[in-house]
Amino acid sequence: QVQLVESGGGLVQAGGSLRLSCAASGILFDINAMGWYRQTPGKQRELVAAIWSGGFKHYPDSVKGRFTISRDNAKNTVYLQMNNLKPEDTANYYCNFNLAGGMNYWGKGTLVTVSS
């Protein structure tokens, strides 16, 4: 049974920083990519950062230059460093592991609240 557990969310003032972690337990083979998504009520889940097995990273313009994704393959853990946070970054943040063959695993989310 694969489980992903996020941590590191919380309340922070605008301009502050948070570091999210996502640790995967269970048997994981051929991880194609790891990613972080966020979602607010009434909106679709959106990608905020992704890192592929070869090391390529992708960020949407909304977070580019402020968010950094990294990983520790030995620990099956992915991180999201978020700097210069803005109120519009407030959301539930979810991690995702995408395996070769199309399997996807999701965490249950961690809430990030940025106050103005």
N, C-alpha and C positions, 0 to 999 in steps of 0.2 A: 504494500500500500504506500503510494507516494503521497507525501504531505509537504506543503509549502507553508511556512510560517513567517509572516512579516512582523517587523518590530521597528521602533524608532519614531513612530508618529507622535504628534502632540500639538500643543499650542505654542505658537511663536509669534513675535511681533514682526511686522513688515521690515524687511531688510535683514532679518535673522537667517539662521541656517539650521538645517536638520539633516541627519543621515539615517536613511532607511536601510534595513537589512532584510534579506529573505533567505532563509535556510531551508534546504530541501532534505527530507529524510526519505528513506526507502531506496529502491533500486532504480537508478537512472542510467540509461545507456544512450549514447549518441545524442547528446544535447546539441541541437542545431543553433538555438538562440535563447537568450534570456532577456526579459524585458520588464519594464514598469509601465503600468497604465494608471489612469485616474478617472474617476467618475464622480459627478455631482448629481443630485436628484433631478430627474427629468431630462438628463442629457446622456448621450452615448458615451461608452467608455472610450477614452482616447489614449493613444500611445504617447508616452513622454520620453522614453529612452529605450534603446535596444542595443544589445551587443551580440554579435554572432561568434561562432566557434573560432573563426579565423582572426577575430579581434576587431573587425569593423564595427563601428558604432554609428548610431543614428539618433538624432534629436530633431523634433519639430522646432520651427522658428520661435515658438512661444517660450521655450525653455533653453534654447541654445545659448551657451556662454554662462549659464547659471547652474545647470544641472550636469552632473557627471556620473556616468554609470561605470561600475567596475565589477570584477568578479574574482572569486577564489575557487578555482576548479577543484582543488583538493578537498575543499569543504562544501562543495555544491552550494555556494552562497553567492548571491548577487547583492550589490549595494547601490544606493542612489544618494549621492551627495547633492544637497539642494542648498544653494546660496542665494543671497539677495531675494528672499522669498517675498512674494506679493500676495495681497488678499485674494486675487484671482487664482492662486495656486491651491486654495482651500478645496479639498476633495478627499474622497477615500482613494487610497493608493493600493494597487494590486500588483503582485509580481506574477510573472508567467514564465514557464519553462516550455519551450517548444522542442520536441524531439524529432529526429529524422524519422520519416514515416507519417508525420502529421499529428502525433499525440500532443495534446496540450494539457498542462497542469496549471492550476490557479491557486493562489493563496486566498485567504478570507478577507484580506484588506486591513489597512491601518489608516486611521484618520489623521489628516494633517489640517490644522486650522491656523490661518495666518490673520492676525488682527491688524487693523490699520492704525 
